[in-house]
Structures are given as structure tokens and as C-alpha cells.
Amino acid sequence: MMSFKIKIVVPVLFFLVLFVLNINLQAKEYVLTLDESIQIALEKSYDMKSLRLTLTGAEQGLVAAKGRFKTNADVSLQLPNWAESVTSIPVQDALPVFNTTGEIQYYGQLNINQPLPTDGYIRLRSTTYHRDVSTFRADLNDDLKRKDVYTSLSLQFNQPLFTINNLKLGLQQADLNYELASRRFNQRELQLIYSVTAGFFDLYRTIRQHQISLDNVEQQRELYDIASKKFNAGLIPETEALEMEVDLADSQNMLVQAESDMETSRDSFKQLIGLNLDDNISVHTAFEYNTLTVNLNDAIAKALQNRIEIRENEIQLELAKINVKQVDARSEIRGDLWASYELVGVSDPNLPYGSNPQSLWNSSLEDMNRRPNNRSVGFTLSVPLFDWGVNRAEVQAAQATLNSREIDLNEEKKTIVREVRAVVRGLKETEDRLSVLEKREKIAQRNFDITLERFNNGDITSVVLANNRDRLISAKTAYLNAYIEYRLTIADLKRKTLWDFEKDRSLVK
């Protein structure tokens, strides 16, 4: 029994080990800069994959609209079309008779169409069919049969008049929709870059916060050891030693919280940029900054010139104008000019029923040469009289949408100016705060070093040391948060103006 269990357990453990090793082999290690994170996100993130599909759809819509101006061909086939049924045949001055009729037909039609830029078309049509018909006459008890071949070649022309050119409007709409999709793609791309920047620095903040907490635990452990030795030597009261023990426990609790925040932020960032959650990542950046001087008027001008929302509203305005034209055209006078010329040939009905297809085909072509050709030309005119104000109401509704788009455009410009003003003010504010907090951190560090030395010499109590330690941690955290806020403000300035003021270059593609 024991041997049987071992035989079962060993393979299970073996496969478990292989499974764990496979997971470890699949997991990758990343130490990323901000630029590397952005490049990974632009390639692998869910948002970008979805956006590329949307852009592809709009691009193919434009290709289709352009293709409608080009020659196209289609073919229609019936291989075969067979029917047989009893049919009531009326007889003059007599009762109807019931004959059985049958037909089997092989049919083919080829159309070669050439759209015209004027929204008309020229069509070359070729039609042919082979038909085998039969009739069983019940009253005479006989069976009639015949085979026919029909052949035709026609040239057709059609041109709408006095109305809008739907073909050109369709191309214009497709072109605007593609531009709109392209600009939205660029906009979402920049939004993703900002989101990655925010996620990058959030992860960086939690990593730095974790390191600050870890340093604090190590320092508190050293202070607790010193306090314990002093208490054992009778140099400090027990309360101070206990206070140090409590501070050590607090620092360890802060470390646990910081580690949890770091791992949560790490997972969120991996999902954001499109990495597997099993991958191990870390980020690094130069913890330094250079002051950035931005002229407010220049930033506003670049935003009004580059912001995608403005062009998007302009495109929506153009589409609304097209819609007004299309709706208004429903009540316009419409004319259609058409013409056709057709060559037709039918096989000789007197040919024997058993004639082969080649003979029938040749007979049809001979008939085409001698038979008069089909010709037609015409002009139709449609004049709307009244519709109880339906079209007028539709036009007014479309015009209201157009007016709304104009208001949206003006309001969007005001919003952009307000946003740029706010972000430029915020940049100056964060720069000033960052400079002040950098000095504060240096002073707090120097003050803590002095306090620590005095505590070691027995000049101050542990309470004073703890207060200075808390000030140092607060100063480091405040400086870290101010630095991240400064970096995000610069990223927000890029997003709001579509201009990189650090590298002095446009972000518009």
C-alpha cells in the first residue's frame, strides 16, 4: 500500500515542480524608464489595440468610398433554375384546361459598371441563358418541348440631374470620418501617454515610499538597540526604552502598508502598459529636475493650433453641413436622364429539340446580326408638391444640429484657453513648492543627524528624537510627492498644448 502511494505522489510532485518552473520561465524581469514604459504601452496595451482596430475600420471606409469611383463588375448566375407545375390555361368560349408546364434554365449575367464623377453611371451588360421548356397538353395527351438560347449585349447610361452629388458627398464624409478617427487615435494615444506617465510616477512613489519605510525600520531598530543598552546600563528610564519599542513597531507597520501599496501599484501599472501580471517590474528615473519657463500666450497659441478637439469640432461642423444638404435635397426637383442600346439574339425556335448547345448558340448570334437592335432614351422629372412640412422640419432639425456644433466649437476654444492657463499657473506653483520642499528635506535631514548625535550623547530624550524623525519622514514624503506632481504637471502641459516644451517640438503627427 505504501509503495502504491509513493508511485502516485512522485509523479504528481514532478508535474507540480514542472508547472512552477514553467511559470517562472514565462515571467520576465523589467527595469523600466518612463520612455520604455510608454513604448511598451503603445505597442501592447488594450487601449491601443482597440484604437488600431477602430482606425483600421475608418481607413477601410475611406478606401471603399474611393473605390466607388472606379470600374467594378458583378456576375449573376442560375445553375440551374428548374420548375414544373400544373397550370390552369383559359380557353375562349370554353372551360379552362390544366396543362403541366416545365422549365429548366441556365442563366448568366455580367455587368461592368463605370461610375461617373457626376453621380451617374455607364454600364455594359451581357446576358445569356439556355432554356428548356415543355408543356404537357392534357386534352390532346401530347408533349411539346423546345430549347432556346437568348443572348444580349447592352450599353446603359444614367445621370441624375438637379440634385446633390451623393457620390462626392459620400467620399467627403468618408474622408472626414477617417480624419476624425485619426485625430481621435492621436488624442487617445496622448491620453495613454499621460496615463502611463501618471502610473509610472505613482509606482515610483510607492517604491520610494517603501524604501523610506524600510530605511526607517532599520534606523528604528538601531535606535531601539541603543535605547535597550542604555536602559540596561541605567542611563535612561524604562519609559524611553518602551517608547523606542513602540516606534519600532509603528515603523514596521508602516513598512507592511508601504509594501502592500507598492505591489498594488505595480499590478495596476503592468495591466496599464500591457504586461503579464506574473512579470516582475521595477522603474527608475533621475530624481532631479530643471526649471521650465513657459510663456502663457505662446502655450495658448500652440494649444489652439494643435488641440485635436478643435479640429474634431470643425469636422463635426462639416459633417453637419453635409447632413443639412442631404436632408434639404429630399424636397428638391430631381431629374434622371437615361439611355440604352442593346443587341439581342434568340435561337431559331424551329431547330430540332435535340440540337446541341453549340448549334443553338450559333443560331442566337445569327439572329443578333439580323434582328433590329433595342434602343431607348428617356428623361424623368420628379417634383415634390407638399409633405405637410415634414422636410422643412427635418431641415430645421439638421440646421439646429449645425448651430449646436458651431456653439460647441466656440465653447471648446474657451475651455482650452482656461485649461492652458490653469496648467501654466500650476507649473509655476509646483516649481516653487518643489524648490521649497527640497530645502526643507535637506534641513530636516541635517536636523535629524544632529538630534541623533545628541541622543547618543544623552543630551535629549527619545521623544525629541522621535519628533525630529517624523519631521524628516514628512519632509521626504512631501518632497517626493511634489516632485511627482511637478513631473505630472509637465506631462499635463504636453497633453493640453500638444507641444513638448522641454524638447521644443510638436507632438502632432
N, C-alpha and C positions, 0 to 999 in steps of 0.2 A: 504493500500500500504506500509506503514511504517512497519507494522507487518510482511509482506511478506519479505521485505529486511532484517529485523533482523533475520528471520528464515534462510535465505541464508547465511548471513555474519557470524553468530555464528558458524555453523559447519565448514566453511572454516577456520576461525581463530583457531578453535580447532585442525584441522588437521595440520595447519601450525605450531602450538606450538608443536604437537607431532613429526613433522618432524625435527624441530630444536633440540628437546630433544634427538631424536634418533641419530642425527649427533653427538651431544655432548657425548652421551653414547658410541658411536663407537670410538671416538677419545681417544687415550691413551696418558699418560704422561710418558716421558722417561727422565732420567738424566743419561747420559752415560759416562763411561770411554772409553778410547781407546780400551782396550781389549773387553769390552762388545760390542762396535760398530763392531769390527771385527767379533765376534761370530755371531752377527745378520746378517751381510753381507754374511758370509759363508753359512748361512742357508737359507736366504730369497732373496738374490739379484738375479737379472735377469741373470747376467753373470754365477753365479754358477749353477743355474737351467739349463741353456743351456749347460754348460760344463758337468754336470752329465749325460745328455742325450747323448752327444757325446761319453763320456766314456762308457756308457752302450752299445752303438752300437758297439764299438770296442771290448768290453768284450764278447758280444754275437757272434761276428765274430770269436773270438778265440774258444769259446765253439763249434761253428759249425765246425771249422777246426778240432778240436779234435774228434768230433763226426763222421767225415768221416772215421775214422779208425775203427769204431765199427759196429757191425752187424746191418743191417737195413732191413726192409721189406716193400713191397708195394703190393697192390692188384688192379687189373683192372677188371671191371665188365661191362657187357652189359645186361641190364634188361628192355626190350629186344632190339634186332636189327631186325627189320622187313622190308621186301621189297617185292614188287610184280610188275612185268612188263612184257610187250610183248617183246619177244626176237626173232631175226631172226636166224634160225638154218640152216646152209648149208647142202645140201644133194648132195652126189656124183652123178654126171651124171644126175642131176635133178635141178629143181628150188628150192630155199630155202623155208622153211615153217616158219610160225610165230606161235610160241607156247607161252603160258603165264606161266611164272615161278614165284614161290613164295618161300620165305624162312623166317622163324622166328627163331631166335637163342638166347639162353640164355648162356652167356659166362662168365667165371671167370678164372682169372689167379693170382696166388700168387707167388711172388718172395721173397726169403730170401737171402740176399746178405751179404757176408763177405769180406770186402776189405782186401787186403794183404799189409803189410808194403813195399812190393816191387813194389807197384803201380798196381798190378793185382787184380783179384777178383775170388772168388768161389761163384757160385750161385746155389741154389736149387730152381727149378721151378716146380710148379704144375699147370696143365692146364686141364680144363674140360669144355665141352659145350654140350648143348642139342639143337639139330637142327631138325626142322620140315620143310621138303622140299616138294614141289608139282610142277607138270608140267601138264598143260592142252595142250594136243595134238590136234590141230585144225583139222588136216587132218583125224584123227581117231575119233574125238569127244569123247575122254575119258580123265580121270583124274588120274594121277599117284601120289601117296603120300608115304612118308616114314619118319620115325623118327629115328634119330641117336643120340647116346651118345658117345662122344670122351673123353678119359681120358689119361693123360700123366704125367709122373714124370721124371724129368731130373736133372742131375748134370753137371754144366758147369764150365770150368776153362779158364781163360785168363791171360796172362802175357806178358806185353811189354818188349822188350829186346833192348840193345844197345842205350838206350835213358835216359834222365833225369827222376828222380822220381818226377813227378808233385804233388803227394800226400804229400810227405815230404816237398817239396818246398812251397806248399800251407800252411802247418802248420807253417813253418818257417816265411813266410810272415805275417800270421795272428798273430803270437807271437810278431813279431817286430812291427806290426801296433798297437797292444794292448799296448806294452811298450811305443811306441811313443805317443799314446793317453793319457796314464797315466802320462807321464812326462809333456806333454803339459797341462794336467789338473793341475798338481802341479805348473807348471810355471804360469799359469793364476791365480791360487789361490794366489800365492805370489804377482803377479801383482795387484790383487784385494786388498790384504792386504796393499800394498803400496798406492793404490788409496784411500782406506778408511783412512789410516793414514794422507795422504795429505788433504783429505776432512775434517777430524776431526780437524786438526790444522787450516785449513782455517776457519772453523766455529768458532773455539776457538778464532782465531784472530779477527774475526768480532764482537764476543761477547765482548771481551776485549776492542776493539776499541770503541764499543758502550758505554761501561762503562766509558772509558776515556772521551768520548764526553759528557756523562751525568754528570760526576764529574765537567767537565769544565764549563758546563752550570750553575750548581749550584754555582760554585765558582764565575763565572762572574756575576751572579745575586746578590750575596752578595757584590761584589766589586761595582757593579752599584748602589746598595742601599747606600753604604758608600759614593761613589762619589756624589750622589744626595744630601745627607745630608750635605757634605762639601760645595757643591756649594750653597745650600740654606743658609748656615752659612757664605758664602763669603770667604771661605778658599781656594778655587781653582777656576780658571777661568771656564767659560762655555764650552770652547773647550775640556777641560779634561773630563768634565761630558758627553759631547756628544761622545767623543772617547770611553768612557766606554759603552755607549749605543750601539754604532756600534759594539764593541767587543762582547757584549751580543747577538746581532742579528746574528753575524758571528758564534758564538758558537752554537746557536740554529739551524742554517742552517747545520752546521757540524753534529749535532745530528740527524737531519732528514735523511741526507745522510748515516750516520752510521747505522741507524735503517733499512733503505732500503737494504743496503748491507748485514746486518745480516739476514734478512728474506729470501733474495735470496739465500744466502749460506745455510741457514737452509733447504730450499726446495730441493736444489741440493743434500745435504747430505742425506736427507730422501729417495730420489729416489735411490741414490747410494747403500745404505745398505738394501733397500727393504721394507721400512716402508711406511705406507699410508701418503699422503700429509696432511691429516687432523690431524695427530698425532702431539702432542706438544713435542718437544725435546729440551734438552739443554745438554751441555757437560762440563765436568770438568776434570782438571788434576793438578797434583802438579807442580806449576810453579818454578821448581828447576831442577838442572842438576848436574851430576857428570862427571868429565873429563874421557875420554875413550882413552886409549893408544892402538893403533893398529899397529902391525908390518907389514910393507908393504909386505915383502916376504911371510909371513905367510898368509896374506889375498889373495895374488895372488895364492898361492898353494891351498888354500881351494876353491877358485873360479874355478880353472882348474879341480879340483877334483869333485866339486859338480854342476857346472853350467849345466843346462838342455840342453842348446843349443849345447854343445859339444857332449853329448850322442845322441841328436837328429840328429846331422850331421853324427855321426857314424852309426846310424840306417839307415839314408838315404843312406849312403855309402853301407851298407849291402844289402839294397833293390835294389840298382843299380847293385850290383854284381849278385844278383839273376836274375834280368832282362836280363843282358848280357848272362847268362846261358840259359835262356828260349828262347831268340832270336836266339842264336847260335844253339840251338837244332833243330830248324826248318830245317836246312840243313844237319842234321846228318842221318846216316843209322839207320833205325828203323826196328825192328823185332817184330812179335807178335806170340806167341805160344798159341794155344788154343786146347781144347779137351772137349768132351761132351759124356754123356752116358744117354740114355733115354728109359724108359719103356712106351709102347704105347698100348692102348686097344681101339677097336672100337666095338660097339654093333653089333649083328648079323643083317644084312640087311633083312634077311628072316623072322624076327619076325613080327607078325601082326601089322598093323598100329595103332591099338588101345591099344597096350601094354602100361602098366603103367610105370612111370619113374623108379620104383624100378627094374622091370624086365630088362629094358634097361641098367641100371647102373650095375646090376649083370652080364649081358652079356658082357659089356665092360671090367669088371675086369677079367672074364674068358678068354677073348681074350688076355688080357695083359699077362696072365700066359703062354699062348701057342705061342704067336707071337714072332718072333725074335726081340731082342732089337735093338734100333738105337744106333750106335756108330760112333764117328768121332774124328779125330785128325788132326791138321794141323799146318803149320808154314808159315807165310808170311814175306817177306822181302821187304822193301821199300828203294830204293837207289836214292837220288836226283842226277840228272845229271848236269843240268845247269839251271839258272834262270836269266841270263843276269845281274848278280851281285847284284840282289835285296837283298838277305840275307846278303851278305858281307857289303852292305851299311847300312842295319839295325843294324848289329853287331857294325859297326863303330860308328853309331849314339848312340847306347846304351853305348859303351865304352867312347864316348865323355861326355855323362852324368855322367858316373862313375868318369872320370877325373875331371869334374867340381865339383862333390861332395868332392873329395879329396882337391881341392883348397879351397872350402868353409870351410872345417874343419880347415885347417891351418889358414885361414884368421879370422875365428871366434875366435880362440885362441888368435891371436894378438889383436883383438877387446876387448876381455875380459880383457887381461892384461892392455890395455890402460884405460878401464873404471875403473878398480880397482885402478890403480894409481891415476886417477883423483879424485875418491871419497875419498880416504885416504887423499890426499892433501886437498880436500875440508873440510874434517872433522877437520883437524888441523886448517885450516883457520877460520872456523866458531866458533871453541872453543875459539881461540884468540880474535875474534871480539866480541863474546858474553861476555867474561870477561871484555873487554874494555868498552863495552856499558853498562854493569851492573854498573860499577863505574861511568860512565857518568850520568846515571839516578839518582844515589844517590847524586852526586854533584849538578845536576840540581834541584833536589827536595830541597836540603839544600839551594841553592842559591835563589830559589823562595820564600822559607819561610822567609829568611832574607829580601828579597826585599818587600815582602808583609808587613812585620812588619814596615819597613822604610816608605812604602807608607801610612800605617795607622798613622804613626807619622808625616807625611807631609814632609819627607826628600827628597822624589823623586817624579817625575811626573808619571802619568798613562802610558805614553809612555814607560818608562823604565820597569814598571811593566808588560806591555803587551809583551815586547820583552822577558823578562825572562819567562813569562808564555808560549810563543810559544816555547822557548828552552826546557822547561820541557815536553810539549806535544810531541815535536820532539824526545826527549830522550826516553820517554816511548814507543813511537811507534817504534823507531829503536831497542830498546831492545826486544820488543815483536816480531818483525819480525826476529831478529837474533836468538831468542830462537826457533821459529818455524822452521827456516832454519836449525838450529842445529839438531832438532828432525827429520826433513825430511832427512837430510844427514845420520843420523844413520839408518833410515829405508831404504834408498837407498843402504847403505853398506850391510845391510842384504840381500837385493834383488840381489845385484851384486855378493855376495860371497856365498849365501845360508848358512850363519853362523851367529848366534846371538852372537856377541862379548860381549854384556852386561851380558848374562847368560852363555856364553861359551858352546854353544850346537849347533848341526847341525839342519838345517831346512829341510833336505832332508827326504822324507817319504819312 
